[in-house]
Amino acid sequence: MENRTSVPPRSTVTLDTVKGDLSMGRHSTANGTGTPAKVRVAGTVYCEGGNTFACSLSAENLEAEGDVVVRGDLEIEDKVEVEDGRLEVYGNVTSKYIDVDHALFAGRDLVSEEIDVGGSLQTDGKAKAKNIDVGGSFKVKGELEADDIDVGGSLSAEAKTNIRKLDVGGAAKVAGGKILKVDVGGSFESTDELEFESIDVGGTVLLTKKNRGGRVSVGGSFRVEGDLTFEDIDVGGRAEINGSSEGDKVDVGGILEVNGPLKLSGRLEVGGKVEANCEVSAENIEVGGILRANKVTAQGHAEVGGLVDTKEGVTTRSFEIGKDGEVRGPLRADEVDIGKEARVGDIFGKRILLRRGARAENVYGDSITIESHCRINGVVQYMSELRLGDDVSLAEAPQKVDRIPF
């Protein structure tokens, strides 16, 4: 004979311990015993929908077709499965597996190995699981810990996180912590210190305070309100760092704004403009439009298509300014290539080339070539060789010297 206790539809009963299974008819309610009140079921709880447990509930499994409300804690040894309904628990939720079609709410902590919710998931306490899969929105007020999280809509985590992989289709907002891999289709925001291995976001990213990580790839805009240590940054649009930043490589398609020192061991490549109020340092620098900084240092090569504007100058091994370009501030490099019709200030170098129609203030070099129609407003000092093209305008006669103020 089947060991099952049945509760008729639309009835209210008081239960203590159920030795076998428990079947709840539609819109039935169960009260528990003890303090705090609780119903203990040795087997599986079957709910037909619209059921309320006005107490805590413990069982081996919970299976429901429709909505279920638990006004205390829910303790399930194996699996929770709710079809065509939502599960509301006003206390803690613990279960090995949780599968809810519409929505899951936990008033306190949520602990499970596998959580799968078709609609929305919300917990007002902590959430801890191996894998969390949510079709709609996921909101957690306490700490969030998981191996893998996959959210089709939006994620809001208001306390620290510890996540191996986060995949969100829309917007994600977290309160810092540690997320090894971030993959977000829309926007990603961290309101506290974040440690990461990779961030891949299609839209916008905002990081705050001190952040440390690896690779950053953003299709739209990237902003850091604080410090950042990283490996690579690749941004399709605009990047802004309001703090110190240190890493290997930065590639920005549009504008890079830095309000703090930027130190790179590799390449800085910007298609449009760089605005920095401190020093910019990299192995190689390539800017398509404007480079404006307090000081620019490149261990290898620096190339700018339009304007270079510095207070303390540019120091590099080799430097090139494009046609019609301009350099404001002193320029120091072993190899200097000034494009046609470009305008520069003082040049200090070993091998210097001013192409046709270029203008400079003072030129100091070992070997200097000045092509036709160039103009030098100050002095020209060279150590070994000076080549002058036709119609070169010199404010003073060139001087051959034993050494230059390099």
Secondary structure, 3 states (H helix, E strand, C coil): CCCEEEECCCCEEECCEECCEEEECCCCEEECECCCCEEEECCEEEECCCEEECCEEEEEEEEEECCEEECCCEEEEEEEEEECCEEEECCCEEEEEEEECCEEEECCCEEEEEEEECCEEEECCCEEEEEEEECCCEEECCCEEEEEEEECCCEEECCCEEEEEEEECCEEEECCEEEEEEEECCEEEECCCEEEEEEEECCEEEEECCEECCEEEECCEEEEECCEECCEEEECCEEEECCCEEECEEEECCEEEECCCEEECCEEEECCEEEECCEEEECEEEECCEEEECEEEEEEEEEECCEEEECCCEEEEEEEECCCCEEECCEEEEEEEECCCCECCCEEEEEEEECCCCEECCEEEEEEEECCCCEECCCEEEEEEEEECCCCEECCCCEECCCCCC
